[in-house]
Amino acid sequence: MKANHSKPHSPANNKPAPKAGIMGIAPYVGGKSKAKAGVRVVKLSSNETPLGASPLAVKAFTDSAAHLHRYPDGTALALREALAEVHKLPVERIVCGAGSDELIAFLVNGYTGEGDEVLYSEYGFLMYKIYTQAAGATPVTAPEKNLRTDVDAILAKVTPRTKIVFIANPNNPTGSYITKSEMKRLHDGLPANIILAIDGAYSEYATDVADYSDGRELVESSDNTIILRTFSKIHGLSALRLGWAYGPAHIIDVINRIRGPFNVSAPAIAAGAAAIRDTKFSEATRIFNKQWLEWLSKELIALGLKVHPSIANFILVEFPEGKHNAANANAFMMDKGYIPREVANYGLPKCLRISIGLEEDNKAVASILADFLKT
Ligand SMILES: Cc1ncc(COP(=O)(O)O)c(C=O)c1O
């Protein structure tokens, strides 16, 4: 008789099983970076800046190569000091993460579990859902009106199980925003035990919009608001994975308890501190973006396409039904080496999201889409 080597409690299929709900997560699909072989590729699918990072940030990154054998400062103090100085914030209420993605995950992991709900708007950033599912909590969405966060719809979905409300402002992929007073109204309508997480990944692009605020006044006047920011967009450091949050001491404390001891790398700390201090560079990037955002929006509207108003560094373009639909427009652009973002997975199959590129790329997008509409 053969010896039975199986362990006493091995399940029949003998494979480790993930916890409940994990296999129900649809993996995040990032912007494509390859188009047709042999053509110059212009990636407009991940809302990266076409202007790159500040030369001072690149130098700080390069200089950090001499110290790669050392662990980073686990508190990222040099970076938090730079953020505190430039944004005039208390350093002890800032925490950094490997991308703002990681900070979203920390919030969800720190405050939610089975039976809890995380609320966001219909076309909110996809990672809210993924991290919520990973934590075993339940994602809940509130319908938007005209592709804009609807404060009343969000408030109507609040239940005793709601733990966090995420609002990306401006939102990705719509480019729309809610005003400072709408955000205050949302905050005023939330019970004080629910976290309002204002995700300002694109905030820096909107600093000149009169009725927009990144929400810091709510952090200052309440105990349940946190703002999340990133170095991946206007600062051009996507590859380094760097984000930060400013919030009440008790929420920062929770994040500090659950984050990895060295969650932000030394090159990211060095480059981030230099990038945030180079306000001339980020301001020039903002002005460049604004000019080409307006230009591209007008050009595409003149072609007869619907362009949803955006205050970020991308536009959401709606295509008609039939042969000039979004899927065909995507294929046509890809064929020329220009990569937009398909947003059917956001529930927007009629739309493509297109990041603002260099001058020649924006001009090329307008002329490619003009050619497409003539097909
Ligand atoms: C609304 C929003 N939040 C957060 C992020 C994550 O940024 P990162 O993890 O690169 O800091 C993005 C990236 O596209 C975003 O669009």
Ligand as a Chemical Component Dictionary entry (heavy atoms), coordinates in Angstrom:
data_LIG
# 
_chem_comp.id                   LIG 
_chem_comp.type                 NON-POLYMER 
_chem_comp.pdbx_formal_charge   0 
_chem_comp.three_letter_code    LIG 
# 
loop_
_chem_comp_atom.comp_id 
_chem_comp_atom.atom_id 
_chem_comp_atom.alt_atom_id 
_chem_comp_atom.type_symbol 
_chem_comp_atom.charge 
_chem_comp_atom.model_Cartn_x 
_chem_comp_atom.model_Cartn_y 
_chem_comp_atom.model_Cartn_z 
_chem_comp_atom.pdbx_ordinal 
LIG C1 C1 C 0 -7.683 60.349 -9.324  1  
LIG C2 C2 C 0 -6.388 59.625 -9.135  2  
LIG N1 N1 N 0 -6.002 59.305 -7.905  3  
LIG C3 C3 C 0 -4.863 58.661 -7.669  4  
LIG C4 C4 C 0 -4.038 58.271 -8.702  5  
LIG C5 C5 C 0 -2.831 57.479 -8.371  6  
LIG O1 O1 O 0 -1.676 58.164 -8.557  7  
LIG P1 P1 P 0 -0.291 57.619 -8.058  8  
LIG O2 O2 O 0 -0.487 56.312 -7.377  9  
LIG O3 O3 O 0 0.575  57.519 -9.261  10 
LIG O4 O4 O 0 0.200  58.663 -7.092  11 
LIG C6 C6 C 0 -4.391 58.575 -10.017 12 
LIG C7 C7 C 0 -3.552 58.135 -11.142 13 
LIG O5 O5 O 0 -3.905 58.130 -12.273 14 
LIG C8 C8 C 0 -5.600 59.267 -10.239 15 
LIG O6 O6 O 0 -6.004 59.564 -11.472 16 
# 
loop_
_chem_comp_bond.comp_id 
_chem_comp_bond.atom_id_1 
_chem_comp_bond.atom_id_2 
_chem_comp_bond.value_order 
_chem_comp_bond.pdbx_ordinal 
LIG C1 C2 SING 1  
LIG C2 N1 SING 2  
LIG C2 C8 DOUB 3  
LIG N1 C3 DOUB 4  
LIG C3 C4 SING 5  
LIG C4 C5 SING 6  
LIG C4 C6 DOUB 7  
LIG C5 O1 SING 8  
LIG O1 P1 SING 9  
LIG P1 O2 DOUB 10 
LIG P1 O3 SING 11 
LIG P1 O4 SING 12 
LIG C6 C7 SING 13 
LIG C6 C8 SING 14 
LIG C7 O5 DOUB 15 
LIG C8 O6 SING 16 
# 
